[in-house]
Structures are given as C-alpha cells and as structure tokens.
C-alpha cells in the first residue's frame, strides 16, 4: 500500500512540475514579448528573440532557402539534443503555443472514451512541403511555424486589442467622474502604462484577418485537444522525427488491462494503450497516461530498446508533399511582381533589409519588427509582395514613418532579413525616395504657403529644400511662396514628410521604394 501511495505521489508531483514548467516558459515568453518595445533608448537590452533563435525549423528552412548559414544555432541545437535524448519535451513542456492550446482545450469537458482523430500525417506532409520548397529557395515556413505564428498574432492582433480594450475601460471610468474611483483608476492605469501597455495604441491593417485565424486555431482545441499540435504543427513534426529513437521511453507493465484511460488523456494522440502500435513520434512526454492509469502500469525511463510502431506516412502522401513543394516554387514565381521593373513601388522595406529576393528567403513573418516599430509604420503585407511575401513587413508612411534615429527592427530580426545597423550605417541607407505631387501640393497648386515637409525632414542637410518663387492667385495678385523640392541624393525615404503632410487623404508628398539602396535595379538616378 505504501509503495502505491509513493507512486501516486510521484505521478502527482511530475504533473505539477510539468504544469509549473509550462507556466514558467509561457510567462517568460510573454515577458520577452513585452520587452520587444522601445524603452526610450535605441537598445532593447534583452534577448527578446530567444524563442525564435531556439526554433530549429526556422533555422533549417532559412539555411536551405538561402543555401547559407549566417550564425551557429546554439539554442536550436540545444532543443535538438534535448529532443533526441528526452523526446518531444519542447512540445509538452516548453512551447508557449502548445500551452495556450492546452488552456483552450481545458474549456471543454472531455469524455474518457472519446475516440481521437487520426490526422497526424498532415503535419508531416506540411513539413515535407516546407523543406522541399525551402530547398528550392521558397521560404514559407514563417506562415505556419508555431513560434512565428504566435508572435505575429500577439503583435498584430491580441496586444493591440488588449491595449484598446484597457484604454477604453479606463476612459469610461474617467468619464464617470467619480472622484475616489477616478483617482484609483488613474493610479492603476499609470502602473499598467509603465509595465504592460504600449507607449501608444498600435493599429495594423491585417489585424482582424490574422486575429480570426489565430482564434480559430485556438477554437479548434474544442474539437480535439491540442488540434494544432497533433495535426498541423510542422515544428512538432520535425521534433517528432528527431524523437523517434529518443532514450527516454514509456513502458507498460503486465498489469495493464487496456482500459483506454491513457488514450483519452494523451495530449499527442500517441495510441498509448496499444504498446506495439504506439507512436513514439507523437508522445509529448506529458505524463498524463502515467497520472491517470488506475493500475499504475505506466512508467517512464531511459532505455535502449527499439521504439514502437514505425512512422508510416504512406508513399503517396510523401510523394504528393514533395511534388507540391517543387510545384509551389514556379507557381508563385511567375507573378510579374518578381520583375524588378514591375515591383510594387509602395513596397518599402525596413532599413537594413537585404535585397528583395534574399529578403523573402530569410523573412519568417514573425512580426517582431512590427511590434518594436516606435511609430507603428511597419505593417504586415497581404499580397503586395505576392503570396510568397504575405505578412512580411512594409513601411506605410501615412500610418507611421521610419524614425531617423531608430534601429530597433534590425535588433529583433531572428534571421538577418533585416540587418542590424548602427546609427552611422543607417544614415547612409535609402529605403526609398520622396516625390512631390504638384497637383495637390499647396504652394504649387493653390498658391498657399506651406513648408511642413521641409521642417520635418530629419537629414542633417535637408533633403527637402525650398525654392522661393512668385506666383499669381485667381485675381492676378502676385504672391511669394516657397515650393518644396527633393534632393534625391540626400533623401533616405523615411516617410516623415508624407506622414506629416497636412493635405488630407492622399498626401501631396509621398514615398516610393524607387531609389532604395539595397537594389541596383530600382535606381532613379544614373551612377
């Protein structure tokens, strides 16, 4: 009896430790997410992209797509080694999206005899597709990688929603004008502004769309617990392959009576009640089967025994995934957007971005650069760069300009799609060129004085200069106005002139990607 109690206590403690570990990693992830923001200096001070650096799938596909290795993946290698030794502990104990899926699935009361779905091959098909397409220089992994997906969804949707709802709630309390309540609420709001709320309310044009996809993903856990992790996650598929021969194994004693309780509680759908058919690649090492077993027949330990059932994906399944990955490359590359002369002139990339072809091969659409942009100018694209570039960053000056003394976006990029620049280097980088629309400009079209664009131009020697001219109004009266002109050799394309232009709607001065220093094919001035 004492031995049974000790085993029960041990199982209970393991479960509690796992839950605490999941909570700790989730809180660490969220804390790092909140630190991905300017604190007044041009240095973040924290390794805010540490989770992305630990993602072996992002490293592998980026290396395949670029046919190069920019840096040694120390953290990703740790995850790989831990998986080879312990199994899919990252999925069961670390992954923040997996923890959120767990939490979402707990909202439904599950029956013990619910038969799990058997769609686990889908995620391996997605993985094969991503690896093959990456091998042919097409980088699509960031769209479905769990860490990239989570950061993008939090940055573009969840965090702005939280900020807006919190601000609206405190505004309502303030409007009620109840003296004591207002004082308390203002004190709490001040603390929140210093800790979890952004400096200013962020807005993203893809926020609703990305948010709907994210909430549907969480809602799928009400159909099947950890739906994403079991059936769709390509990182989970990669770690599953690496865990095939893991040394930490699950064993079942002769006391097992095949009651099926472990199958109902299994997070990964590993078929734990069928020892010969058990899928090691799907086990999250969560310990649920050990915890729920009424006969204490389950245990985990290190062993050199052969694994259970083989991973049978089916030849047609694998062949179809490989063929899809190959076909996807020319299918997406026949778009006229691939021609430099036809490239979208409004596709203004962040400063430090590598040449567009290499940028698309490296960018994993994580949204870190958008989260850290202090003016909210960096937005996720939809189809401006083609389907290949969906959700990659683009500067929209009318929403927010590129701050002249800021290099934060290069500091958070995990793959080098945006290179880290110091301020001296950034001053020499052109992301585009400003153009004056004389039909809308007040001094040109309406004989009305306006020098806003010249005043806000941040370059040491003004890239926008003013020419004093004499014009006539409708009555023929002569007026002296200063008309703006752009020196293309000095303009960096930061977009502050467009952002601050007082002409409502379409501004009288605007920025295009023409003249960006990263491309030799989009130069307006001859060398």
N, C-alpha and C positions, 0 to 999 in steps of 0.2 A: 504493500500500500504506500509506504514511504517513497519507494522508487517511482511509482506512478505520479505521486504528488510533485516530486522533484522534476520529473519530465514535463508535467503540465506547467509548472512554474517557469521552467526553461523556455518552453514554447511561448508562453505569455510574454516573457522578457524580450525574446527575439522579435516578436511582433511589435512591441512597444518601441524597441530600439530602431526598427525599420521605419516606423511612422515618424519617430523623432528625427531620424536622419533625413527623410523626405522633407519634413517641415523645415529643417535647418537649411538644406540646399535650396528650397523654394524661397525662403526668406533672404538667403544670400543673393540669389538671382534677382529678386525684386529690389534689394538694396543697391546692387550694382546697376540695375536699370535706372533707379532714381539718381544715381551719381552721374549718369550719362547726360549731363547738363552743365552748362557754364555756371560757375560759381563766382563770376566776376573777373577771373583771370583766364589767360589763354592756355591753361593747363588743367586737365581734369584731375590728375593726382591719384586716380585709382585705376586698376586694370579692368575697366568696365567691359571689355570684350573677352573676358577669360573663358566664359562658357563657349563662345564661338571658336576660340582657339583650341578648345578641348574636343571639338567635333571632328572625328576622323573622316566622316563622309564629305564634309566641306573641303577639307584639305585634299582628299583623294581626287575628287572630281575637278577641283580647281587646278591641281597639278596635271591631270590628264588633259584638261581643256587648253591649258597654256603650254603644255609639254615642258614644264619647268618647275622648279621648287624654289620659292623665294626665301623660305626660312625653315629651320628644322622644327617639326611639330612636337615639341616636348610634351605638352599637355595631352594632345591627341594620342601620343604614343603611350602615355600612362593609362588612358582609357582602353586602348587596345590590349595592353598587357594584363590589365585587371580583368578584362573580358575573357581572355584566353585562359586565365587561371581560375577565375571565380564564376564565369558565365555572365549573363546579361544583368549584372548588378547595376549598371548605369540606368537601364530601363526601370528596374524595380526599386532602386534606392536613391537615385540622383536626379534623373531627368525632370525638370520643372513642369514641362507639358504633361508628362506622364502622371505627375502628382495632381495637376489640375483635372486631368481626365478621371483619376481615382475619385476626387472630390465630387465631380459632376455625377459619376456613376453611383455614388452613395446616396444620391437624392431619391433613388428608386429602390423599393424593397424587392429583392430578388428571391425567387423560389429556388429551393435546393435542387430541384430536378429539371431546371430549365436547360434544354439542350443547346449548347453553344453553336454558333455558326462556324463553318469550316472554310473561310475565305482567306486563310493565312497566306496562300500563294500569291495573292495580289501584290503584297508589299515587295516580294522578291521580284516580281515582274517589273514593278516601278524601279527598283534598284538596278536591275539589269539594263533597263531602258536608259536610266540616267548615266550609268557607267559607259555604255556604248556611245551615247550621244556626246558625252564629255570627251571620249577618246577621239571623236571627230570634231572637236573644238566647240561644241554646243553646250553651254553651261545653263542648265535649267534646275539644278538641284536646290537652289535657294527658295524656289517656289514652294517646295514640299518638305524641305528639311525641318525637323521639329523645332530646333532652337531658332533658326532664322524665321520660321513662321510665327513663333510665339513673340519674339522681339518686335517683328513688324506689326503684328496685331495689337500688341500693347502700345507701341509708339504711335500708330496711326489712328487707332480706334479707342481702345479701353482707357488709356491715360487721358486723352482729350475729353472723353465722356465723363470720367471721374472729376476732372478739373471743372468742367462746365456745370455738372450737377452740384458739386460742392459750392461753387461760387453762387449759383442761383439760390441754393438753400440759405446761405448766409446773407445774400441780398434781401431775401424775403424777410428774414428775421430783423435785419436792419431797417427795412421799410415799415415794420410793425411799430418801431419807435417806442418800445417798452424799455425804459432806462436801464434797469438792472440786467435784463436779458440781453440787451444790445451790448453792454459792457463785457459780459461774459463771452458772448459770441465773437466779438471783435478780438478778445484775448486769444480764444481758441483759433480763430482764423489766422491771426498773426503767427502762431506756432506752426500751423499747417503750411503757411507760405514759406516758412523757413526750413521745413522738413520734406514734405511730400508733394506739395503743389508746385507747378511750373512757374517761372517768372512771369510769363504771360500766357493767356489762353491759346493753345495751338489749334489750328484748323487744317484739315487735309482733304483734298478733293476726292480721294479714294477711300475716305474713312468709312462711309456707310457700306460700301461693297466689301471691303476687306473685313469689316466687322461682322457682316452677315455670314460670311464664310467661316469665320472663327467661331461664332456662336452655334452655327450648325454643326461644326466639328465637335464642340462640347456636348451639344444636344444628342449627338449620335451615341453617347455613352448610356443613354436611356434605352437604346435598342439593344446594345451589347456593351457590357463593361469594358472600358479601355478599347473602344472600337478602333480608334486611330492607331493605337499601339499594336493591336493584333493584326489588323488587315491592311493598313495604308502606310505606315511609317518606314521610309527607306533606310533611315539610320538604324532602326530596330532590326531590319532585315540584314544589314551589314554586320551588326553586332551578333545577330543570331548565327550567321555563318562562322564568325570568329569563335563563338562559344560551343561549336559542335563537339569539340573534344576537350571541353573545359575539365579541369581536375576536380573541381567541386561538383559532386554529383548527388542526386537524390536516390535513395534506396528505400525499398519496401520490404518489411519482414513478412514471414509466413502468416502473421496474424491478420493480414488484410482480407476482408470478406467482400471486397468490390462493392461497397455500399454506394459509391458515387458521390459522396460528400465532397471529396477533394476536387472533383471535376467542376462542381458548381462554384467552388470558391477560387478556382485557378484564374489568376489575372491574365495569363498569356494564352490560355487555351492549349495547354501542352498535353492534354489527354493523360493526366497523371494516374488515372485508375487502370490504365492498360499498360503494364510495365514493358511489354515487348514492343508496343506501338507508341510509346511515349515519345514526344518530340522535344528533345533537349534544346533545340534552337529556339523554341517558343517559351521556355521557362524563364521567368523574371527573378528567380531566387527570392521570392517574396515571403515564403514560409507559410502561406495561408493553408496549404494542404497539410502541413505538419500540425498547424494550430487547430484545425477543425477535425482531424482524424479521431473518431471515437475510440479506436482501439490502439492508439499510439503506435501505429505500424510504420509511420513515415519518419525518415531521418535524413540529414544532410551531412556529408563528409567527403574528405579528399580520397580519390580512388583513381587507379589507372585502368579500370575496367572499360570495355568498349561501350560507346554510347548506345542509346536505344534505337528506335526506328530511324532509318535513313531519311534524308530530306528529299522527298520525291516531288519535284516541281513539274514533271511531265515534259517530254521533249518538245511537243508542240508549243507549250507555254513558254519555254525558254527561247525557242526559235522565233516565236512571234514577238517576244520582247526585244530580242537582238535586232530583228528586221525593222521593228518600229523605231528603235534608236537610230538606225542607219538612215531610214527614210526621212525622219524628222529633220535632219540637217539640211538637205537640199530643199525640203518643203518650206522651211522658214527662211532660207537664204535667198529665195527667188524674189523676195519683195524688193521693189525699187528703192526702198529705204536703205538698202545695202550699197547703193551707188552714192559716192561722195557728193556728186553734183546735185543729187535729188534729196539728200539727207534733210530732215526736218530742221529748218533754221531756228526754230524755237526750242530745240533740244539742247539746252545749255547745261552742261555737266558741272559738278562742283570743281573748284580749283584743286589742282593736283591729280585730276583724273587722267588716266593713261589714254592712249589713242582708242577710239570707239570700239574697234574690233577686239582689242585686248581688254577693254573695259567690260564688254559684255561677257567675255570669257572668265573674268575674275569676279564680277559683282554677284553677290549671293542674295541680293534684295532683302537684307536683314532689317533695314530701316534705322540702323544706328546713326547714320549721318543725318537723317531727317529729324531724329529725336534730339540731337545735340545742336542743330542749327538754331542760332540765337534769334534769328528774325523770322523763322518759320517759312523761309523762302524755298527750302528744299522739299519737294513734293514727289510722291510716287507717280511714275508714268502709268498710262494704261496701254495704248497702242502707238504712242508717239515714236517709240523706237522699235516697233514691231512686236510680235508676240514673244520673241526672244528676250526683249528688254523690259517686259512687263514688271512693274513695281520697282524698277531701278530709279535712282534719284535724278530729278531735273530741277533746275532753278527757275522759278516763276517770279520774276521781279515785282510784278504787280501785287503779289502776296507778301513777298519779303526779299530784300536784296542780300547780296553777299557782303557781309561786314569786312571792311578792308583790313582790319587788324585781328582777324579770327582765322585760326587754322584747325579748329576742333574736328571737323569732318574727317580729315586725314588721320587724326589720332585714334579714331574709333573704328576705322575700316579694318576688318579682320583679314582681308585677302590681298590688300595692296591695289585694289581697283582705284582707290583714291590714295595717292602717296602722301606721306607725312611731310609737310613743308615747314620750314621756319619762316618767320615774317619777311626776312630779306628775300627768300626764294619766292614767296607768294607775290611780292610786289612786281615781279617780272613775269608772272603768269597772266595770260589773257584767256578768259573763258568766253569772250565774245566781243562784240562791238556795238556801240550805241549809234542809232540813226535818228535823224530829226525828220518828223512828218510836217513839212511846211504848210500843208493844208489844214492842220489842226493847231500848230504852234501859235500862241497868242501874239508874239511880236511879228511873226511872218504874215499870218492870215488875217489878223484883226487889229493890227497897229496898236496893240495893248502891251504895256511894259510887263515883262516877267523875266526874272533871272534865277529862278529856283534851281534849275538843273546845274547851273554854273556854281551856285553857292554850295550845294551839297556834294559836288564832285570831290572825292577824297584823295586823289593823287596829289603828291607834293607840288608838281607843276600841273595846273589844271588841264585835264584832258578836254574839258568843255570850255571854250573861250568865247568871248562876246565881241561882236563887230558892231560898232555904233554906226547906224545908218539913218538917213532921213526918209520918212515915208509920208504919204498923204492919206487922210481919212476920207470919208464919203463926201464931205463938203469941200475937199481940196485943201484943207488946212494941213500944213506941214508939221510933222511930229518927229521927235528924235527918240528912237528906240534902240535897244541892244538885242541883236539877234544871235542866238546860240549857234555855234559850230563845233564839230567834234574833231579832235586831233586823234586820228586812228593809231598813231604811233605811241600814244600815251594811254589811250582808253584800255581798261582792263575788262570791261564788260560786267562790272559788279552789279549794275542794275539799280543803283540807288537813285539815279536820275529818273528812271521810269517809275520807281516806287513813289517818289515824292512829287512827280509832275502833277500840277493842280488841275489839269484837264480831266474831267470826269469820263469814265468809260474807257475808251481806247486812248492811251496817253499820247501826247504829242512827240515824245521821245521814247524810243523803245530799244531793246537789246536783242540781237540775234547771235547765234553761235558763229557767224561768219567772222573770220579773223582769229579764231581760238588758236592758241599757240601749240596745242597738242596735235593739230592736224596740218599737214602740208598742203592738203587738197582744198582747204576752205579759206584760203587767204584772199583778201580783197586787194591788198597792196602787193605789187611785184617786189621781189627782193632788191 
